[in-house]
Every structure is written in structure tokens, then in C-alpha cells.
Amino acid sequence: MSESKPPLWVQRLFSFLRRENLHRILIFLFLLSLLSAASLWSLEPDKPLRDWIWWSIVTLTTVGYGDITPTSSLGRIIGVALMLCGIGVLSIFTATIASFFLELKLRSQRGMDQLQLEGHFILCEWNQRAREVLRELRHDRRATAPIVLLADIDSKPVTDDDVYFIRGDVTEENLERANVDTAATVIILGDDKLDPSSRDAKVVLSTLTVETLNRDAYTIVELVREENARHCRRAHADEIIVGNEFSSRLIASAAVDHGISKVLSEILSARSGNELQKVALSASQTGQPFLEVLTEMKRANSSTVVAVQRGNKVMTNPAADLTLEAADLLIVIADPSAG
């Protein structure tokens, strides 16, 4: 049975203490306290040794409760020397500890950490679309898991404490730093600095890297061109979104059926109105025809079932007599505030 390792920050702290020789300072402070306490005890034995140890610690830390004080001249000289040592040595010690925590903060802001998370989202690349994805996830009360941003930018671009930052490209090393092997969902966006062909090629390569490290992670990828979708499917991407194609189809639909874009905008956003949700079947719904479940869901909580997911297959507007199975998932339009 393997031993459990202490948290990463504890390991770093001990490594830092050794690197800065702080263990020697601690040993010196301990010996100084013990020596001064023993000296005062030999000069003024009317108080027990434990009281003088207490006095040396209080004096060394410059707290100065005054409950115990030396009365002999030599004892007071020892006290003065202990105070001066305490001011100097403890200042060095506290400043070094403060610099350690400052270093941790700076490493986090600059994306240099090794994360230890589970069930989290990983968002690859940073652009305006990534900002919108982050905003939507933060407004969706079901998306409670931490989010890791993996992008080649100088520092963390948001102040959200539940958003972690890893600096760099989508490589195996950086994905391991983002703890991809325990991630639940990985979102791979296109790099706007590249031309469309290179951008899609980078997305395909990133998908291959993610799937190699964690086949269980649900990967959502963004492409520019529809013809590159087959490459992502071969790389085992779970969902492929072609941005230009989606926008073009939405604009064409809105031109023929005015108002379509407003409906889609509302149900796709978690910030207002109704939204799309995925719910499991209840025991009573298993084995029932789709039409009966549709009617029941509308009557019970005013939600509308628009599709059924069976494994990897999504059936939009299923047949009325489709018999629902226990593992099926219902995709519904519902008011999130209705609970």
C-alpha cells in the first residue's frame, strides 16, 4: 500500500525552507531560547525552568507580556541581548515566509502551478469566445466545478478564485499540469492568431493529445471549416462545433423565419430566460411512450422535451410512440429558476 503524499504546497514549503536555510534559523532560535532560559534559571532559581522558557519565547518574539521579568542585573542584560536577537532573526524569518507565499501567488497568476483538481473543466485558448464561455459557465448553477484556463498569455486574465490558470500551449506537459487525467470536460477553441487551416489543424492535434491522456474526458472542439470535422471525429472528439457554419445557418433561418435567432439566443444562454437542460428519466417514465412523458413534463413543471439522447445518438423531435429506456436522457427547455 503506497504512502499518501502531503499536499503540494506543504512539499513546496519544506523545499523552500531547505533552500533558504530557514531550518537553521529555527534551530538557532530554539537553542537561543533554551540557553537564555537556562541562564536565567541559574541566576534566579526561585522560578521553575518552564517559566523561564516561557519568558524567553515571549521576549524573543518581542511580545512582552511582562508576567515574568528578571530582577538581577545580569538577567536583564541577557534579556536585552535576547530582544535584539529576536528583532533581527525573526524579521528575517517572517520576511522569508512572506516571500514564500508571495511566490506561490505569483506562480498562480503566471500560470506556473501544478494543479490538483478533479472533475473540473479545462478551457483551452483565450479570446473573446473563451470569455463568453467562461461567463456562461459562471452563470449556470449546474456548472459548479472549477475551471482551468490553459492559454499562452502572460497572466491570468480574470479575478475569479474558482478559475485556475496554466500558461502555455495545449501540450502534453501543460495538460498534465492542468490535471487532465481527472478532468470531466475539455473545451478546445481555435487560436485566432492562425489562419483557418492552421487553426483547425492545431485544434485536431490538441484533441488527439487530450484523448491520448484521458479518453473519459468529454471533449468539445471548435472548428472553422466543416471539412475538418472528420479529423476531429477520428480523434474521438465528443462534440464538434463549426463556428462559421453555425452562424451562417442561423442567419439564413432568421432571414426566412424572423425571430428564430432570439429564441436560440435565450435557450442557449444561462443568464436569462429559459435554457436547455439534460435530465434523466424517473422510474415511472421508463418504458413510457415519448408523447406521454412530453405531456407529463409540460404539466408538472412547464418544461418542454425537444430531444432524447440514447447513448451517443440524439433524437430531435422523436416519434410520439417512441418507448423510452432507463438509460435515456431528456433534453428539455426549462426555466432554471423553477428548480
C-alpha positions, -999 to 999 in steps of 0.1 A, spaced: 0 0 0 16 33 -11 20 61 13 -1 92 8 19 122 0 13 156 17 -3 184 -2 18 200 -29 20 233 -11 34 215 20 60 198 -1 70 232 -16 71 248 18 96 223 31 116 225 -1 116 263 3 127 261 40 157 239 30 166 261 0 166 293 22 183 276 51 153 285 74 157 252 92 190 265 106 173 297 117 146 277 135 173 256 152 192 287 162 160 303 177 153 271 196 188 268 211 188 306 219 156 303 238 168 272 257 202 288 265 187 321 277 161 302 298 187 280 314 209 311 321 181 329 339 172 298 358 207 295 371 207 332 381 172 333 396 163 297 406 132 309 425 112 304 393 109 270 376 127 264 343 94 262 324 86 298 334 119 310 321 114 291 288 81 309 285 98 342 293 125 336 266 99 328 239 78 359 248 110 381 249 124 366 217 91 373 198 90 409 213 55 403 226 65 413 261 36 402 284 56 413 315 42 385 337 78 372 343 108 395 343 144 391 355 154 411 386 192 406 385 214 429 365 229 401 346 195 386 339 184 420 324 214 421 302 206 386 289 170 399 283 183 429 263 205 406 242 176 383 236 154 412 225 179 424 200 184 389 186 147 384 184 142 416 163 168 407 138 164 370 134 126 369 135 124 397 109 145 376 86 123 346 93 89 363 88 101 381 57 113 349 41 80 331 49 61 361 35 81 359 3 73 322 0 35 329 0 41 358 -24 59 335 -47 30 310 -46 6 338 -55 28 350 -84 32 314 -97 -5 310 -97 -11 343 -115 16 335 -141 2 300 -147 32 281 -134 15 258 -109 9 221 -109 -28 217 -101 -45 190 -81 -82 190 -91 -109 165 -100 -140 167 -122 -130 201 -135 -134 219 -168 -103 227 -189 -108 257 -213 -81 258 -240 -71 292 -256 -81 327 -246 -101 350 -268 -135 368 -268 -153 335 -273 -134 320 -243 -145 350 -222 -181 343 -232 -178 306 -225 -164 314 -190 -192 339 -183 -219 315 -193 -204 287 -172 -203 310 -142 -240 319 -146 -250 283 -150 -258 270 -115 -251 234 -126 -215 242 -136 -201 242 -101 -168 225 -109 -135 245 -110 -124 258 -144 -88 257 -156 -78 281 -183 -49 268 -205 -36 296 -227 -4 311 -240 -8 345 -223 12 364 -198 -10 362 -167 -44 351 -155 -70 374 -173 -98 371 -147 -101 375 -109 -124 346 -103 -110 324 -75 -125 293 -90 -107 298 -123 -72 284 -123 -45 294 -149 -19 273 -167 3 292 -191 14 277 -224 1 258 -255 -20 227 -254 9 203 -250 11 170 -231 32 186 -203 8 216 -198 -22 193 -199 -7 172 -172 -1 204 -151 -38 211 -156 -45 176 -143 -63 165 -175 -64 128 -163 -91 137 -138 -109 164 -158 -145 159 -167 -148 183 -197 -122 198 -221 -132 227 -243 -108 233 -272 -112 267 -290 -94 278 -321 -64 301 -320 -74 334 -336 -37 342 -343 -36 315 -370 -51 312 -405 -82 289 -407 -63 258 -420 -36 261 -393 -62 269 -367 -82 238 -374 -50 217 -376 -40 229 -341 -74 220 -328 -72 185 -342 -37 180 -327 -49 193 -293 -79 169 -294 -56 140 -301 -33 150 -272 -63 153 -248 -78 120 -259 -45 102 -255 -42 114 -219 -78 109 -209 -103 91 -231 -130 96 -204 -130 134 -206 -158 149 -227 -141 169 -254 -159 198 -271 -140 214 -301 -144 245 -322 -136 244 -359 -137 269 -387 -143 246 -416 -168 217 -418 -145 195 -439 -121 192 -409 -148 178 -386 -140 142 -398 -104 146 -385 -118 155 -350 -142 126 -351 -112 103 -358 -95 119 -328 -126 109 -308 -139 144 -301 -173 141 -284 -189 173 -298 -178 194 -328 -190 229 -333 -182 246 -366 -185 283 -359 -189 298 -393 -213 271 -404 -235 275 -373 -236 313 -377 -245 310 -414 -273 286 -408 -287 307 -380 -286 339 -402 -303 320 -431 -330 307 -407 -336 341 -392 -340 356 -427 -368 331 -436 -384 328 -401 -379 361 -383 -372 358 -346 -355 324 -347 -322 338 -335 -339 354 -305 -353 320 -294 -320 302 -298 -301 330 -280 -324 327 -250 -323 290 -246 -285 288 -252 -278 314 -225 -277 307 -188 -280 344 -179 -317 350 -186 -350 332 -196 -354 295 -203 -324 273 -211 -316 239 -224 -311 212 -198 -304 175 -198 -324 154 -173 -325 116 -165 -357 96 -167 -376 89 -135 -385 53 -127 -422 60 -136 -412 74 -170 -391 44 -181 -410 23 -206 -435 50 -214 -442 64 -248 -425 97 -256 -458 116 -260 -469 107 -225 -436 118 -209 -437 150 -230 -472 158 -217 -463 149 -181 -432 171 -181 -451 201 -195 -479 197 -170 -456 190 -140 -430 218 -143 -438 236 -176 -407 221 -193 -407 211 -230 -389 180 -242 -372 187 -275 -349 156 -279 -339 123 -264 -303 112 -261 -297 74 -263 -260 67 -259 -242 89 -284 -273 93 -306 -295 124 -301 -331 121 -315 -346 155 -321 -384 157 -320 -388 119 -315 -418 100 -327 -448 101 -304 -448 63 -298 -410 60 -291 -406 38 -260 -382 55 -235 -355 33 -220 -340 36 -185 -306 50 -197 -322 76 -220 -317 113 -212 -342 140 -219 -331 173 -234 -356 199 -223 -363 237 -225 -370 248 -189 -369 278 -166 -339 273 -143 -355 293 -116 -383 268 -114 -359 243 -98 
